[in-house]
Amino acid sequence: MLRYWKVFDIEGLGGRGEQARTELAAFMETLEANAQRFEDRRDALKARLESRRASAWRPHVGTGGGRGVRVALHRAYRHLTEVASQVR
């Protein structure tokens, strides 16, 4: 929009107009710096999450669609209940 209006190309502005243009330019620079900082932080977070996702521990489940994990947990549960019943 500012390019369309050619705000920074207008000549012959008075003192208040020049001051407003200077303030606008400073605001735009701050806005650009904040946007760049946001993008950098977003990209760093995305990279961290992708790295974490890539290195996350996953149990070996074979081709059973997770059945191997369920079976192992069920066996462990049965073993623990047998041990607990022997302790009583």
LINSULBEL-V979896 format. One record per pair of residues at least 24 apart in sequence whose C-alpha atoms are under 6 Angstrom apart, sorted by sequence separation. I is the first residue (numbers start at 0). GAP is how many residues later the second one is. D is the distance in Angstrom with one decimal. If there is no record, write none. Layout:
BEGIN
i=I gap=GAP d=D
i=I gap=GAP d=D
END
This chain:
BEGIN
none
END
